[in-house]
Every structure is written in structure tokens, then in C-alpha cells.
Amino acid sequence: MNREELIKEAFKAIKNSYAPYSKYHVGAAILTTDGKVFLGANIENASFGATNCAERSAVFAAYSNGYNKNTIQALAIVSDGDRVCAPCGICRQVLSELIKEDTPIYLSNGRQEVDMCINKLLPMHFGVEDVLR
């Protein structure tokens, strides 16, 4: 599966978004090394801390099905916003531990696309090596 196909999968996921508060819909798709795709959508909650972002939903789905950072090949994150969607701070922290530093991350709003990786999104991240000394 190429970059454009993975972005299309993420746009399929956006249809499952539950965003009654922000009205900002986000979809994500994770591609694994064996060709499986895991989708995620943002799911909001009136208790905002209980909200889960699309990229965390997708990566948690992959891990829940036995995949890990060594088997995640790429991640696409899309939105219906005016700007290209980028992960929030919490998602950047989660992704910094659950995907490889050089895993391609494709960001799109359907009109613009940006290619990233977690090292560009969160340089000098706090990680397991900081906790386990």
C-alpha cells in the first residue's frame, strides 16, 4: 500500500469520528509490515480528558491486535480542518514510545499533505530511557 492509499484509508476512518464539541473530525490509519491496516477516529467526551484522538485509537488498535513498533510501517493522520492536521502533545508523546523514530507519518486535510516522523514532531522526547535508569 502506498502513501496515497493509506491517506485514503484514514479518510474512511474520519467518517467514524464522534466530535460533537469541537466539530473537528480526525481519522488515522496505521499500516503494518504484513499489509494490515488499523483505523482510528477521534472520539470526544463531555469530560474532555476522556477524549481519545484518532492516532492513539489507531495505534492502540494495532497494539491490541499483537503489533508493535517493529511491525508498524506507516501512519496517516487526516482531518477536515483548514490546516493540515498534526498530532496533539499527548499523541506525540504516545507515538514517541509506540512507533519507531523514523516511521513515516503522513498528515493531510485533503488539500495539503506533509510528510513527517516523530523525531520532527517531538524532538528530544521524554522516553523509556529517561524512566528506566
Stockholm file with secondary structure:
# STOCKHOLM 1.0

chainA/1-133         MNREELIKEAFKAIKNSYAPYSKYHVGAAILTTDGKVFLGANIENASFGATNCAERSAVFAAYSNGYNKNTIQALAIVSDGDRVCAPCGICRQVLSELIKEDTPIYLSNGRQEVDMCINKLLPMHFGVEDVLR
#=GR chainA/1-133 SS CCHHHHHHHHHHHGGGCBCTTTCCCEEEEEEETTSCEEEEECBCCSSGGGCBCHHHHHHHHHHHTTCCTTTEEEEEEEESSSSCCCCCHHHHHHHHHHSCTTCCEEEECSSCEEEECHHHHSTTCCCHHHHCC
#=GC SS_cons         CCHHHHHHHHHHHGGGCBCTTTCCCEEEEEEETTSCEEEEECBCCSSGGGCBCHHHHHHHHHHHTTCCTTTEEEEEEEESSSSCCCCCHHHHHHHHHHSCTTCCEEEECSSCEEEECHHHHSTTCCCHHHHCC
//
